[in-house]
């Protein structure tokens, strides 16, 4: 029974670690696309690209909005995504280490 419980904790910690990694990648992709849009790069309209961009916005903006309210822009630079990724990483690593034991 103890071995089964330990195995489940390791798997849950692994899933959580992977989920945090994927979410971090989604935030990075979202920020890069927003940066490209700010430079004037626009992909031709298609339903697929619109669906992908809408997905990225719907998934990343609620989390990033928390940090954008707290951290002001410095000139034209928005440092809130960097802080958001750092906080996500720190809290994620703490949770994974607590679950993993």
C-alpha positions as CSV (number, residue, x, y, z in Angstrom):
1,X,0.0,0.0,0.0
2,X,2.8,2.4,0.9
3,X,4.6,1.7,-2.4
4,X,1.4,2.3,-4.3
5,X,0.9,5.7,-2.6
6,X,4.5,6.7,-3.1
7,X,4.2,5.8,-6.8
8,X,1.1,7.9,-7.1
9,X,2.8,10.9,-5.5
10,X,5.7,10.6,-7.9
11,X,3.4,10.5,-10.9
12,X,1.3,13.4,-9.7
13,X,4.4,15.5,-9.1
14,X,5.6,14.6,-12.6
15,X,2.3,15.6,-14.2
16,X,2.3,18.9,-12.3
17,X,5.8,19.6,-13.3
18,X,4.9,18.9,-17.0
19,X,1.8,21.0,-16.8
20,X,3.8,23.9,-15.4
21,X,6.4,23.5,-18.2
22,X,3.8,23.4,-20.9
23,X,2.1,26.5,-19.5
24,X,5.4,28.3,-19.4
25,X,6.0,27.4,-23.0
26,X,2.5,28.7,-23.9
27,X,3.3,32.0,-22.2
28,X,6.6,32.3,-24.1
29,X,4.9,31.6,-27.4
30,X,2.1,34.1,-26.6
31,X,4.7,36.8,-25.7
32,X,6.7,36.2,-28.9
33,X,3.6,36.4,-31.1
34,X,2.6,39.7,-29.4
35,X,6.1,41.0,-29.9
36,X,6.0,40.1,-33.6
37,X,2.6,41.8,-33.9
38,X,4.0,44.9,-32.3
39,X,6.7,45.0,-35.0
40,X,4.0,44.8,-37.7
41,X,4.2,41.2,-38.6
42,X,0.7,39.9,-39.4
43,X,0.0,36.4,-40.6
44,X,-2.5,36.1,-43.4
45,X,-6.0,35.4,-42.0
46,X,-7.0,31.8,-41.7
47,X,-9.3,30.0,-39.3
48,X,-6.5,27.9,-38.0
49,X,-4.2,30.8,-37.1
50,X,-7.1,32.7,-35.6
51,X,-8.0,29.7,-33.5
52,X,-4.4,29.3,-32.3
53,X,-4.0,33.0,-31.5
54,X,-7.4,33.0,-29.7
55,X,-6.4,29.9,-27.7
56,X,-3.1,31.5,-26.6
57,X,-4.8,34.7,-25.6
58,X,-7.6,32.9,-23.7
59,X,-5.1,30.7,-21.8
60,X,-2.3,33.2,-21.1
61,X,-4.0,36.6,-20.6
62,X,-5.9,35.8,-17.3
63,X,-2.6,34.8,-15.6
64,X,-0.6,37.6,-17.1
65,X,-3.2,40.2,-16.3
66,X,-2.6,39.6,-12.6
67,X,1.0,40.7,-12.9
68,X,0.2,43.6,-15.3
69,X,-2.0,45.2,-12.7
70,X,0.9,45.0,-10.2
71,X,4.0,45.8,-12.3
72,X,3.9,49.0,-14.3
73,X,5.4,49.2,-17.8
74,X,8.8,50.8,-17.9
75,X,8.7,52.9,-21.0
76,X,7.7,50.6,-23.8
77,X,8.9,47.5,-21.9
78,X,6.5,45.1,-20.1
79,X,8.4,43.1,-17.5
80,X,5.3,41.4,-16.1
81,X,5.6,38.3,-18.2
82,X,9.1,37.7,-16.9
83,X,7.9,38.0,-13.3
84,X,4.9,35.8,-14.1
85,X,7.1,33.0,-15.4
86,X,9.5,33.3,-12.5
87,X,6.6,33.1,-10.0
88,X,5.0,30.2,-11.9
89,X,8.4,28.4,-11.8
90,X,9.0,29.0,-8.1
91,X,5.5,28.1,-6.9
92,X,5.5,25.1,-9.3
93,X,8.8,23.8,-8.0
94,X,7.7,24.3,-4.4
95,X,4.5,22.4,-5.0
96,X,6.3,19.6,-6.9
97,X,8.8,19.2,-4.1
98,X,6.0,19.2,-1.4
99,X,4.1,16.5,-3.3
100,X,7.1,14.4,-4.2
101,X,8.3,14.5,-0.6
